[in-house]
């Protein structure tokens, strides 16, 4: 079918290509020129440029999700306490000591 291009397989952009995208854009190249030269999609080039403007870098995030606020041990303790509270026998109001 004419006019349709085939989708490329997903591939990570290496650090060199990211730097090249930023350098070419700073030299005044258009997004389409950069995409054709680096064999990247135009949206990828634009996303890298926007990240560069917002954060000042284009490095990939190396972390795995959000940082933990509590440790796994604290989570287990909180979970056990919550289970104990939900299963603790409760006296009817007329048996209360107060």
Secondary structure, DSSP 8 states (H G I E B T S, - for coil): -TT-----------HHHHHHHHHHHHTT--HHHHHHHHT--HHHHHHHHHHHHHHS------S-SS--SS-HHHHHHHHHHHHHHHHS----GGG---
